[in-house]
Amino acid sequence: MKTIYYSLSEACAELQPSVATVGFFDGVHLGHRYVVSQVMEEARRQGLASTVITFERHPRQVVHPEWKPQLLTTLDEKQQCLEQTGIDQLVVLRFDVVMAALTGREFMEHVLSEQLQVRTLLMGYDNQFGRGRTEGMEDFRRYGQELGMPVRQLSIAPSGSISSTHVRQSLSEGDVTEAFRCMGRPYTLSGRVVVGEHIGTAMGFPTANLEPDAPEKLLPAPGVYAVTVQLEAAQRQWHGMMNIGTRPTFDGQRQTLETHIFQYEGSLYGQRMTVSFVRRLRDERRFSSMEALTAQLRRDAEKAETILNKGI
């Protein structure tokens, strides 16, 4: 990606005329990547730049302030994923009450056409924008004709119908394998390692307790997962297993995210790490004793190693 713009004023001064698409692109899943690839192909055909227009925060957070998002990607993660597509220009708009009040026609005319230099607009098969989301594709096509900005709706991606909603539902059910299929990469959580209660250490399974960077990011369903771990200070990945839950065997009340990293020695406190979910191993459950739990953790570790050694 050549250029990133974080405001309309900045974009207006420098943005090149382009073929563009607009959306929130949470997760930047395979459906999103298909749309971006079509934008790039059409831009090459027309001899224009290719542009993705997205938003700093979810529009629903402005329209319904009480709504709490469960995001698949932070803004930084989304930006990194879009950068990897090779798009020429990324515009990150601040969605506020003024923008929320624009109709689809007003947004297309005053933002996309006049300010962002969009010459052709490509839209995903389920995409909408504008106040109240009352306008549809036929309206957008008509507005485009009036503005000299052709609008084309793309078909479903060859990989099939994929939505951010479906990915969120899969993760909420613990199906990280389906999330992986839809996103084309493992789902990740990043954060800093904080001090825990050392229960895992007492059982021979020391854990790194993760405090996520972004509280608005969705947590997969409680359970035990085979994961890979990337430490910010290291240049390699480790295999491991993560437990998301309240530790019912010890009458825990607070949800924790505890990762046991295989064959790792040393303190992790204060370090940043990223956990990638590869496979769900089992539900979290109460065991009759610490010994019974320890025996199960050994089985979990063996199963996770077998899965991870086969490669993601």
N, C-alpha and C positions, 0 to 999 in steps of 0.2 A: 504494500500500500504506500502510495507516495505522500499523501497529505491527510491530516486529521484536523477537522474544524470543530470547535466547541461552542461557537456562538454564531448567530445569524450575521452579526456585523462583520465578524472575521471571515465568514464564508462568502458574504457578498463582495468583499474586496478582492478575493483571490480565486474563487471557485471557477472551474472551467465548465462550459456547457457540456451536458452529459445525458446519457441514458441512466435512469435511476430507479430505485425501488425504495419504499418506505415501510417501516414497521418496527416493532419493539425487538423482535428477533431473540427472545429469551431462549437460551440453550444453544443457539446457532446450530440446530439439528440438521439432518440431511435434507429435509424439505427446504429449510432456509438456504442451505448451500446450493441447492438446485436453482433457486430463484436468483441468487447472486451469480451463478455461472451463466444463466441466461442473460442477465444484465450485461455481463462482460462480453458475451458473444455478440449481442446486439450493438453494443458500443463499438466493438471492432468493425462490425459491418458498416456502421454509419460514420466511422472516423471520429467518434466523440470519446470523451472520458467516461468511465463507469463510476457510479456513485451509489453508496448505501446511506440512507438517511434514517437515523434511529433517535432514541430519546434517552436522556440522562436517567429518568426514573419512569416507572410504569404510569401511563396516563390515568389509569384507574385510581392511583394514589392521590391524584389531584381532584378528580371528579367525586371520589368517595374517600375522604381523608381517614375515615375510620377503618378502611380496608387494610389488612396486613398482608403484604405480598409474600409468596413462597417462591423465590426466584431460583432458576436453574443456573444462572450465571450472574456474577457481579458485573458492573460496568467494565472494569478492567479485563475480566475474563472474556466478556463479549467482544471487546475491542481487539484482544489478542486473536480470538478465533476468526473474526472478520479480516484482520490483517493477513492471516494465513491464506485467505482465498485469493489474494493478489488484486483485490479491488483497487482502483486508482484513488478514490476519494471517499472518506468517511465523514459524515456530518452528524454530530451528537447535539441534538436540540434540547434546550431546557423547556420541558413541557410545563406550562403554568396555566393559571385561570384564563389569561387572555387567549392563549392558543386553544384551550379547551372550548372556548366560546365560538371558535370559527366553524362555519359549515364546511362540508367537503369542498364545495365550490370556492369558498374564500381561501381555504388552505391551499388548494391547487393554484389559484391565481396569484395570491399575494406572497405565499411562502415558496412553493415549488417553482413556479414559472418566473415571477419577477425577481425574487431574491436568490434562489438557489440554482437558477439557470438550467432547470430540467427541460430537456427538449423532447424526450420520450419517457413515459412512465410505465414500468412493468410491475404488475401486482400478482401476488400469490392467489391461488384459487379461493382462499377463505379470508382475504384481507379486506378491511374496511377502515375508514377514518372519517372524522368530521363530528360535529356536535351531535350527541345522542345516537351516533352511528345509524342514522335513519336513511342515509343515501347508499345506493347500491352500485353495482358495476355498470349498469346501463346509464346511470347518472354520471358516473366518472368518465365514461366514454364520451358522453355528450359534452361535458365540460371540456374535455380534452380537445374535441373538435373545435369548440368555440375559442379556445385559447391557443390553438396551433400546437398542441402538445399531445400527440397520439397516446392513448392508454390501451395497453394490451394485458389481458388476464392470462396468466400462465396455467397450463394444465397441471395435474398432479404429477409429482416427481416420479421418475421410473422406479424409485425405491418404494413407492406406495404412499398412501395418505399418512402423513406424520404431523403431529401437532405438539406444541409445548404442553398443552393440557394432558395429552396422552402420556407424555414423558413424566409429568408430575404425578399422575395417577399411578404409573408403574412404580416409581420410587416410593410413593406412599404405601404401596403394597409390598415393598422390599424387592421388587423385581428389577434389580440392577442390570440383569442380562438384557431385558427388553429395552431399558434406557440406553444401554450401550449400543444396541442395534439401531435405535432411532437417532442417536447422536453421532454415531460413527466414531466414538471414543468413550472411555470410561467417565462416569460421573465423578466429580471431585469435590472435596472440601479442603479448604486451606485455613490455617490459623496458627496460633502460638501454643506451645506446650506449657501447661501450668501444673502446679503442685497438686497431687491427688492424695488419696488416703493410704496408698502403699499396700492395698489388699492383694493386688496381683503379684507384687514382689514376694509376699509371704507364701504364695502358692507356687513360686518358681516361674511366674509369668509376669515380669515387670511390664507396666504399660505407660505409654505417653498419653496424658490426658489433654485432649485437644479443645481449645477455646476458639471457635470459628471466628474468622475476621468479620464476616457479614451475618448478623443475626437474622436477616431477612431471607437468607438462603435456605432452601428446603433440605431437611434432614431425611434420609431414607428411613423406612419403618424400623422400629426396634428389632434387634437381632444381631447375629454374629456373621461377619462378612470376611471373605478372602480379599485382601487389598494389596496394593503396592504403595510404597511410601517414598516420597522425595523430600529430603531435607534441604533447606535453603543453603546451608553451609557446605553441602556435599555435591559431588558431581556424579553420583550414582543413585540407583533405586534399590530399595530393600523390599523383600516380601514380608507380609505380616497378616494379622487378622485384627479386625476391629469389632468391639461390642458397643452397640448403641442401646442404652436402656438405663434402668434404675437399680440394677444389681439386686433382684428380689431375694436371692439366697441370704443376703446380709440386711434385708429389710430397708433397702435404700429408698429414698423418696425423690431425690433429684436426678434428672436424666444426665448421664455423662457419655462422653465419646472417648473410649479407651482403646488404644492401639498397642498390641504387642508386636514388636518388630523382631523377626527371626534373626538370630546370630548378630544382634547389635549389642555392643557393650559401651557404656559411658552414659553420662548425664545428658538429658535432652531439654532440661528446664530452660525456658526462655527462647528456645529455638523455634523458628517457623517451619512448618512442614505442610505438605500437600498429600492427602490420602486419595487414591483412586480406587473405586469400588469395582471389583471384578466378578464376584459371585456371592450370593447369599448362601450361608452354610446351614443356618437353623434359626428358629425363634429363640428369643431370650426366655428362660424359665427358671423357676425356683428348684434348687437341688436340696436333698435331705441333709447334706453336710459339705464342709469345705473339701473333704477328700473326694466326694462324688463329683463335685464341680471340677476339681483338679484333673480327675480322670477324663472328664468330658473335654476339658481344654486340650489335653494331649491328643485326643481324637480329632478335635477341631483343627489343631495345628498340622497334623498329618494330612488331613483332607485338603486344607488350604495349600500346603506345599505341593501336593500332587496337582492341584488345579493350576497353580501359578507357574510350576515348572513346565507345564505344557505350553505356556505362552498365552498372552492375551488375544 
